[in-house]
Amino acid sequence: MIPPKPPARPDRVSLWRYMRLFRADILSAQPERLYRAWMAEFKTPFFRSFLVNDPKLVAHVLKERPEDYPKSDRIGEGLRPLLGDSVFLTNGTVWERQRRLIDPAFEGGRLRDTFPAMVAAGHAALERLDAFADGRPFDIEPETSHAAADVIFRTLFSIPIDHEIATEVFHEFRAYQRSQPILNLAAFLPGPRWMPRFFRQETRASATRIRRLIERLTADRAEAIAAGTAPDDLATKIMTANDPETGDSFTTAEMVDQVAIFFLAGHETSASALGWALYLLARSPDWQAKVAEEGRALGRDPSFSDLSKLKVTRDVFREALRLYPPVPMMVREASRATTFRERTVPRGAQIVLSPWHLHRQNRLWDNPDAFDPSRWETPNGKECQKKAYIPFSAGRRVCTGAGFAMAEGTLLLAMICARFSVTADATRDPVPVAYLTVRARDGIWLSLTPR
């Protein structure tokens, strides 16, 4: 089965046309040749960029010499109103300190500890989906967003999505992600911090409201920690962590930045992947039947050890992340001049690492545009997983919550398919576009019926 992908632009377009395409959707703004090129160079009057599809260069940038290729501020300019100086945007010693405080919360048995909250969120999602299980098409994306947000609030703050503040954050965030492109004008015309960034009014307003709501949650948790009544969840774990080098911890203001990225990374990306996974299964009844069988075997109250039994479901979710990586592109900046594939890369050049193109590189993958979960058991799939599969980035800056996201997505997918038969709306194929993550332009329309 060949699922939809966005149309490619012509090889040559004007800079103005390219900027307009990029602002609307970075996927359809790219030429077809990027699916087969090892590297491509783009020149504008303002900067040079190199899109890298060569696995050796990807490993060089992300794993071997990450200090030479820090996060580019061009992406940060578009996200800073919401994320502030979160770990997603910082570099150097600031980033290292943030990771020292965050990483322990996700180590050891923390995933096992948070699993009951995932199960509870899954049951809540099934109850909400019961209202749609009448065979009529509906957009599944708002429901996967709801489920993923519920998981985040239950694991981070021990509150369900129907908590008053959690509900407000969820609805504000949906407004924000639809109004904010990945790149705004400042990404093309960088300048000092005082320079206007030309954000849309609704983008600024949504970001401000979200941060105020998160600040309330964080301040309430700080009071509970001081009183000795705080639950032992991820927020408490992170807020009580001390930097082993300096002994300090996050301030409330710093914690707001981190919670904002946890919500973005842990909710928006999971919602995107789950929506696409359900669509792919709706188009592939045989694979859906296998996932449903694994889901039914879980029973009502699965344990953390039961995750290991969801082998087919995990491969399906992994394949959804390959075809529709939630974060389609990552941008680094060359801190010094270097050479890539016999081309000079000047200091300050933008290095674009594109999971979207790398995961569909037709020189690497067998039948790259096809949905085929069985590929992960083949020699080609296993080899490509090692060198050409980066849905959560790689190296030092790999997503801290990668294991969390895989567990959550696999579990929710199995639970939903065990409860419902999922069918795609033949009249409305989804068109992938990149907002903050890879979503469908007009939604993903599916039908549910009880099994």
Secondary structure, 3 states (H helix, E strand, C coil): CCCCCCCCECCCCCHHHHHHHHHHCCCCCCEHHHHCCCEEEEECCCCEEEEECCHHHHHHHHHHCHHHCCECHHHHHHHHHHHCCCCCCCCHHHHHHHHHHHHHHHCCCHHHHHHHHHHHHHHHHHHHHHCCCCCCCEECHHHHHHHHHHHHHHHHHCCCCCCHHHHHHHHHHHHHHHHCCCCCHHHHCCCCCCCCCCCCHHHHHHHHHHHHHHHHHHHHHHHHHHHCCCCCCHHHHHHCCCCCCCCCCCCHHHHHHHHHHHHHHHHHHHHHHHHHHHHHHHCCHHHHHHHHHHHHHHCCCCCHHHHHHCHHHHHHHHHHHHHCCCCCCEEEECCCCEEECCEEECCCCEEEECHHHHCCCCCCCCCCCCCCHHHHHCHHHHHHHHHCCCCCCCHHHCCCCHHHHHHHHHHHHHHHHHHEEEEECCCCCCCEEECCCEEECCCCEEEEEEC
